[in-house]
Amino acid sequence: MFKVLPAAAALPLHGSAGSRRVERRVLARRPDLIEDAGLAVAKLALALHRGGGVWVACGPGNNGADGRVAARHLAAQGLAVSTDDAPPPDTGLVVDALFGLGLARPLEDAWAARVAQINALAGRATVLAVDLPSGLDAERGVAHGSAVRADHTLALLTLKPGLLTGAGRACAGTLWFDALGEAPADALDGAPTATLIGRDRLAPWRTRDPLAHKGTQGDVQVVAGSMPGAARLAARAALAAGAGRVYAEVDDALRPELLRWDGRALATVVAGCGGGARIVWRLPALLDAAPRLVLDADALNAIARDPALAAALRARAAPTLLTPHPLEAARLLETDAAAVQADRLGAARALAARYACTVVLKGSGSVVAAPGRVPAVNGSGGPALATPGSGDVLAGWAGGLWAQRPGLDAFDVACAAVHWHGLAGDTQAHGPLRANELIERMLGLDPR
C-alpha cells in the first residue's frame, strides 16, 4: 500500500471495463480476494482513526463485502464499529463501502440519502472510501447524480482514471493504492486506459551539457497578439524553462534578456497567448512553416471558427501541441464545456484524432492525448493554478522545454510541461498563485 501522489514514475490507470476484467481474473485464482481487500481497508482505517466510533456504510456488492470484512477486523482491534443504516452519534471515522465499479447509473433515492449522510459528517469525521468514492464514475471522474467527498480513498487492484481527473480529484481526497499482492495491472490486462504522469517525465531536462550555451539550447518565438501581457508571460516562461534565446514581439523593459523578433526563420513557436483577432492572419504561415508549434487561447479559437485553418492544422507534417481549457476544447469539438467535462479522457482523444496532433486538455487532472498513444493524466497541481496567466505560462514553458529537446515527441514534452507546472502549484499552501510567481517557482523546482 502506498500514497499515489506525488508520483515518482508512471502508473497504469484502468477504467471500469479493464478493472472488472482484472478483478475477475484475480478472483478466479484467489477466491479469498475479498478477505485480503477488507484487511487492507481495515489497516488504513486503523491508521486514520483518531477516536470516536467507526461507521462502515456497506452497499450490496463486492464493495459492501469489502466493508463488512474491514468492519470485522476493526472490531477485533477493539474499536466500536457500526454497520447500521445511520451513523452513531460519536462517529469519528466513516468507511464508505456503498458502491464501487458496479455503479453505472444515478444513485437511487435511498442510496443518495446515504451519500448525503456521509457528506454531512464532513469536518467531524474522517471519511475513507473503498476503491472509489460512492457515486463517482471510475473512468470519467463525474458523479452519478451525487458522490461521496472522501478525505481518503484506497484504490484496490487497479488505479482508476476517474480518481485523478474532473470531479475525482475533489471526491477522492488523499489517494492510496494497494495492488493486493498482484503484478501491475497492465501486465495482467494489456494496455491501460491511461497512465498517470510521474516525475520521471522530467528526466530529459535534469542535466545540461557543460559546454551548453545560448546557441545550443534552442530558440523560441512567441507570436504576440492584442494582449501583450499574455505574450510576455509565455516568453518569460520559455526563457525560465531553459530555451537559449526567446524572441518576443513585445517590448519588455523588465526582461531585457528577451529578444525582439527580427524576421528570422521560425524556430519553436508559441502562438495564441493574448492573440485576439491579430493572430488569425499569422496562423496560415505558422501552420505551414513552423517546425514545432504550440497553439493556445485565441489561436485555438481561430481554428475552431475557420475550416481552412482547421484543415491546414490537420495537414501539417510537423508536430503541433494544442493547450485548450474546456471551453476552447468545446469550440474545437463543436460541443459545449459540460460535454467536455463529462468525459475528459474521451474529449482529449477526440481532439487529438480530429486535428492529428498532441493535446493538453487543461483542468483538474489535465489530460494529454495524441494519435496512437495511450492518454496520460497529470496528478500534480490544484486550484492554486486557477489564476489568470497560468495557461500562458504553461504554453511558454512547453515551448522552452521543446526548444532544448527538439527531437522529442510532442506528447513527451507535453507530459513534462504539465507535470512541472503542477508541481510548482503544489507548493502553494493556500490562495491563487500569481502567474509571475508561478514562473519563478517552476524555475526553482529541482526536476530530480
C-alpha positions in Angstrom: 0.0 0.0 0.0 1.3 3.5 -0.8 0.2 7.0 -1.3 -0.2 7.7 -5.0 0.7 11.4 -5.2 3.2 12.8 -5.9 4.0 10.0 -8.4 7.7 9.3 -8.9 7.1 7.2 -12.0 4.2 6.4 -14.4 1.4 4.2 -13.1 -1.2 2.4 -15.3 -4.8 3.6 -15.0 -7.7 1.2 -15.8 -11.3 2.2 -16.4 -14.4 0.3 -15.5 -14.2 -2.5 -18.1 -10.5 -3.1 -17.7 -10.7 -3.1 -13.9 -13.6 -5.6 -14.0 -11.5 -7.9 -16.2 -8.6 -7.7 -13.8 -10.9 -8.4 -10.8 -12.5 -11.4 -12.5 -9.1 -12.9 -13.4 -7.7 -12.5 -9.9 -10.9 -13.8 -8.2 -10.7 -16.9 -10.3 -7.3 -17.6 -8.8 -7.9 -16.2 -5.4 -11.4 -16.7 -4.1 -10.2 -15.1 -0.8 -9.5 -11.8 -2.5 -12.4 -10.0 -0.7 -10.8 -11.0 2.6 -7.5 -9.5 1.5 -9.2 -6.4 0.3 -11.1 -5.9 3.5 -8.0 -6.4 5.5 -6.2 -3.7 3.5 -9.1 -1.3 4.2 -9.0 -2.1 7.9 -5.3 -1.4 8.1 -5.6 2.0 6.5 -8.8 2.8 8.6 -6.9 1.9 11.7 -4.1 4.2 10.8 -6.5 7.1 10.1 -8.7 6.5 13.2 -8.4 9.4 15.7 -11.1 8.5 18.1 -14.8 8.0 18.2 -16.9 5.3 16.7 -16.5 3.8 13.3 -19.4 3.7 10.8 -18.9 1.3 7.9 -21.6 2.1 5.4 -22.0 -1.0 3.3 -23.7 -1.5 -0.1 -25.0 -4.6 -1.8 -22.0 -5.7 -3.9 -18.3 -6.5 -3.6 -17.6 -3.0 -2.3 -20.0 -3.7 0.6 -18.4 -7.1 1.1 -15.0 -5.4 1.5 -16.5 -3.1 4.0 -18.0 -5.9 6.1 -14.7 -7.7 6.2 -13.0 -4.4 7.3 -15.6 -3.9 10.0 -14.9 -7.4 11.4 -11.1 -6.7 11.6 -11.7 -3.2 13.1 -14.0 -4.7 15.8 -11.4 -7.3 16.6 -9.0 -4.4 17.3 -11.4 -3.1 20.0 -13.0 -0.3 18.0 -16.7 0.5 18.3 -17.9 -0.4 14.9 -21.4 0.0 13.4 -22.7 -1.2 10.1 -26.2 0.2 10.6 -28.0 2.4 8.1 -27.2 5.6 10.0 -24.0 6.7 11.8 -23.7 6.5 15.6 -23.6 9.9 17.4 -19.9 9.7 18.2 -18.7 8.8 14.7 -15.1 9.7 14.2 -14.4 7.6 11.1 -16.6 6.6 8.2 -15.7 3.8 5.8 -17.6 4.4 2.5 -18.2 0.9 1.1 -21.5 1.6 -0.7 -20.7 1.3 -4.4 -17.6 0.9 -6.5 -17.1 -0.2 -10.1 -20.6 -1.7 -10.4 -22.4 1.6 -10.3 -23.2 2.9 -13.8 -26.3 5.0 -13.2 -27.5 7.7 -10.8 -27.9 6.7 -7.2 -31.4 5.7 -6.2 -33.1 7.8 -3.5 -32.2 5.7 -0.5 -28.6 5.4 -1.6 -28.4 9.1 -2.4 -29.6 9.8 1.1 -26.9 7.6 2.5 -24.3 9.5 0.5 -25.8 12.7 1.9 -25.4 11.3 5.4 -21.8 10.6 4.8 -21.1 14.0 3.4 -22.9 15.7 6.3 -20.2 14.3 8.6 -17.5 16.4 6.8 -15.3 18.1 9.3 -16.5 16.0 12.2 -15.4 12.6 10.9 -12.7 11.3 8.6 -14.2 9.6 5.5 -12.3 6.7 3.9 -13.7 5.5 0.5 -13.2 1.9 -0.6 -11.9 1.7 -4.2 -14.0 4.7 -5.4 -16.0 7.3 -3.6 -19.5 6.0 -4.0 -21.3 7.7 -6.9 -18.1 8.6 -8.8 -17.6 7.2 -12.3 -14.4 5.2 -12.5 -13.4 6.3 -15.9 -14.8 9.8 -16.4 -14.4 11.3 -13.0 -18.0 12.6 -12.9 -20.7 11.9 -10.3 -23.7 9.7 -10.9 -26.1 12.2 -9.5 -24.2 12.7 -6.2 -21.0 11.3 -4.9 -19.2 10.9 -1.6 -16.5 13.5 -0.9 -13.9 11.5 0.9 -10.8 12.6 2.9 -9.0 9.4 1.7 -9.6 6.8 -0.9 -8.0 3.4 -1.1 -8.0 2.1 -4.7 -7.7 -1.7 -4.9 -6.1 -3.9 -7.6 -6.2 -1.1 -10.2 -6.0 2.7 -10.2 -9.0 4.2 -11.9 -8.6 7.4 -14.1 -11.8 8.9 -12.7 -10.0 9.3 -9.4 -7.5 11.6 -11.0 -9.4 13.9 -13.3 -12.5 16.0 -13.2 -14.5 15.8 -10.0 -12.5 12.8 -9.0 -9.7 14.9 -7.6 -12.1 16.6 -5.2 -14.0 13.4 -4.3 -11.1 11.1 -3.7 -9.1 13.3 -1.2 -5.7 11.7 -0.5 -5.4 8.7 -2.8 -3.8 5.4 -1.7 -3.3 2.2 -3.8 -3.0 -1.4 -2.8 -2.4 -4.0 -5.6 -3.2 -6.7 -3.1 -0.1 -8.6 -4.0 -0.8 -8.7 -7.7 1.5 -7.8 -10.6 1.0 -4.4 -12.2 -2.5 -4.3 -13.7 -1.1 -3.5 -17.2 0.8 -6.8 -17.2 -2.5 -8.6 -16.3 -4.7 -6.9 -18.8 -2.7 -5.4 -21.7 -2.7 -1.7 -22.4 -4.2 0.5 -19.7 -7.0 3.1 -20.3 -4.4 5.8 -19.5 -1.3 6.4 -17.5 -0.6 8.6 -14.5 2.3 11.1 -15.3 5.2 10.7 -12.9 8.2 12.9 -12.1 10.4 10.7 -14.3 8.9 12.6 -17.2 11.3 15.4 -16.3 14.4 13.3 -16.9 15.5 14.8 -20.2 15.9 18.2 -18.6 17.7 17.1 -15.4 21.2 17.8 -16.7 22.7 20.3 -19.0 25.8 19.8 -21.1 28.7 21.6 -19.5 29.5 23.1 -22.9 26.0 24.4 -23.5 25.4 28.0 -24.4 22.5 30.1 -25.7 23.1 28.9 -29.3 22.8 25.2 -28.3 19.6 25.4 -26.2 17.2 26.2 -29.0 15.2 29.3 -29.9 11.6 30.1 -29.1 9.5 32.7 -30.9 6.4 34.0 -29.1 3.9 35.4 -31.5 2.1 38.2 -29.8 -1.4 39.4 -30.3 -3.6 42.2 -29.0 -2.9 41.4 -25.3 0.9 41.7 -24.9 0.8 40.8 -21.2 0.0 37.2 -22.0 2.7 37.0 -24.6 5.2 38.4 -22.0 4.3 35.7 -19.6 4.7 33.0 -22.2 8.1 34.4 -23.3 9.4 34.7 -19.7 8.3 31.1 -19.1 10.1 29.8 -22.2 13.2 31.6 -21.0 12.9 30.2 -17.5 12.4 26.7 -18.9 15.9 26.9 -20.4 15.5 28.0 -24.0 18.7 29.6 -25.3 17.0 32.6 -27.0 13.5 33.8 -26.8 12.1 36.2 -29.4 9.0 38.1 -28.4 7.0 40.6 -30.5 6.6 42.8 -27.4 9.0 45.2 -25.7 9.7 44.3 -22.1 12.0 46.6 -20.2 11.7 44.4 -17.1 13.1 41.5 -19.0 15.9 42.8 -21.2 17.1 39.2 -21.9 14.1 38.8 -24.2 14.9 39.5 -27.8 12.9 41.4 -30.3 12.0 39.1 -33.3 13.8 40.2 -36.4 12.0 38.1 -39.0 14.5 35.2 -38.9 13.5 31.6 -39.8 10.9 30.2 -37.5 12.0 28.0 -34.5 9.8 26.6 -31.8 6.8 28.8 -32.0 4.3 29.6 -29.2 1.2 31.3 -30.6 -2.2 32.5 -29.4 -1.4 33.7 -25.9 -3.3 37.1 -25.9 -3.9 36.7 -29.6 -7.1 38.5 -30.3 -8.1 39.0 -34.0 -4.5 39.7 -34.9 -3.4 36.1 -34.6 -5.8 35.0 -37.4 -3.7 36.4 -40.3 -0.5 35.0 -38.8 -1.7 31.4 -38.4 -1.6 30.2 -42.1 2.2 30.9 -42.3 2.8 29.4 -38.9 0.9 26.3 -39.7 2.8 26.0 -43.0 6.3 26.6 -41.8 6.9 26.3 -38.0 8.9 23.2 -37.2 7.4 22.9 -33.8 4.2 24.7 -32.8 2.4 25.3 -29.5 -1.1 26.8 -30.0 -3.0 28.3 -27.1 -6.0 30.6 -26.5 -7.1 32.6 -29.5 -5.1 30.6 -31.9 -7.4 27.7 -30.9 -10.5 29.8 -31.2 -9.5 30.9 -34.7 -9.0 27.3 -35.8 -12.4 26.4 -34.3 -14.1 29.2 -36.4 -12.2 28.7 -39.7 -12.5 25.4 -41.6 -9.5 26.4 -43.7 -7.3 26.8 -40.7 -8.5 23.5 -39.2 -7.7 21.8 -42.5 -4.2 23.3 -42.5 -3.6 22.1 -38.9 -4.7 18.6 -39.9 -2.4 18.7 -42.9 0.7 19.7 -41.0 3.7 17.4 -41.4 5.5 19.0 -38.4 4.4 18.3 -34.8 1.9 20.5 -33.0 0.8 20.8 -29.4 -2.7 22.3 -28.5 -3.3 23.5 -25.0 -7.1 24.2 -24.7 -9.1 24.7 -21.5 -12.5 23.0 -21.5 -14.3 25.9 -23.2 -11.7 26.1 -26.0 -11.8 22.3 -26.4 -15.6 22.5 -26.7 -15.3 25.0 -29.5 -12.8 22.8 -31.3 -15.2 19.8 -30.9 -18.4 21.8 -31.7 -20.0 21.0 -28.4 -20.2 22.6 -25.0 -17.9 22.7 -22.0 -20.2 20.5 -19.9 -19.9 17.7 -22.5 -16.1 18.0 -22.4 -16.0 17.9 -18.7 -18.4 14.9 -18.7 -15.7 12.8 -20.4 -12.3 14.5 -20.2 -10.4 11.4 -21.5 -12.8 11.0 -24.4 -12.7 14.7 -25.3 -8.9 14.8 -25.3 -8.7 11.7 -27.5 -11.3 13.1 -29.9 -9.4 16.4 -30.2 -6.1 14.5 -30.9 -7.8 12.4 -33.6 -9.7 15.3 -35.2 -6.7 17.6 -35.5 -3.9 15.0 -35.9 -1.8 16.5 -33.1 -1.0 16.3 -29.4 -3.5 17.9 -27.0 -3.3 19.0 -23.4 -6.8 19.3 -22.1 -6.3 21.6 -19.1 -8.2 21.5 -15.8 -8.3 19.3 -12.7 -6.3 16.3 -13.8 -5.0 17.6 -17.1 -5.2 15.0 -19.9 -2.5 14.6 -22.6 -3.6 12.7 -25.7 -2.1 12.1 -29.1 -2.9 9.8 -32.1 -1.7 6.3 -31.4 -0.7 7.0 -27.8 -2.3 5.9 -24.5 -3.5 9.1 -22.9 -1.8 10.4 -19.8 -3.4 12.1 -16.8 -1.5 14.6 -14.6 -1.8 14.2 -10.9 0.2 17.3 -9.9 -1.3 20.8 -9.3 -4.5 22.1 -7.9 -6.8 25.1 -7.5 -3.8 27.5 -6.9 -3.2 27.3 -10.6 -6.7 28.5 -11.5 -5.5 32.1 -12.0 -5.1 34.5 -14.9 -2.0 33.8 -16.9 -1.3 30.3 -15.7 -2.2 28.9 -19.1 0.2 31.3 -20.8 3.0 30.2 -18.5 2.2 26.5 -19.4 2.3 27.2 -23.2 5.6 29.1 -22.9 7.2 26.5 -20.6 6.3 23.8 -23.1 7.9 25.8 -25.9 11.0 26.3 -23.8 11.4 22.6 -23.0 10.7 21.6 -26.6 13.3 24.1 -28.0 16.0 22.3 -25.9 15.0 18.8 -27.0 13.6 19.3 -30.5 13.8 15.6 -31.3 11.4 14.7 -28.5 7.8 13.8 -29.4 5.3 16.5 -28.6 3.5 14.0 -26.2 6.6 13.6 -24.1 7.1 17.4 -24.0 3.5 18.0 -23.0 3.6 15.4 -20.2 6.8 17.1 -18.8 5.4 20.6 -19.1 2.0 19.9 -17.3 3.7 17.9 -14.6 6.3 20.6 -13.9 3.7 23.3 -14.0 1.5 21.3 -11.5 4.4 20.6 -9.1 5.1 24.3 -8.8 1.4 24.8 -8.0 1.6 22.1 -5.3 3.9 24.3 -3.3 1.2 26.9 -2.7 -0.3 26.5 0.7 -3.5 28.5 0.0 -5.0 31.0 -2.3 -4.2 31.6 -6.0 -0.6 31.5 -7.4 0.1 34.6 -9.5 1.5 33.9 -12.9 4.8 35.7 -12.4 5.4 33.9 -9.1 4.5 30.6 -10.8 7.3 31.1 -13.3 9.8 31.7 -10.5 8.6 28.6 -8.6 8.9 26.5 -11.8 12.4 27.9 -12.3 13.4 27.0 -8.8 12.0 23.5 -8.9 14.6 20.7 -9.0 13.5 18.3 -11.8 15.1 15.4 -10.0 
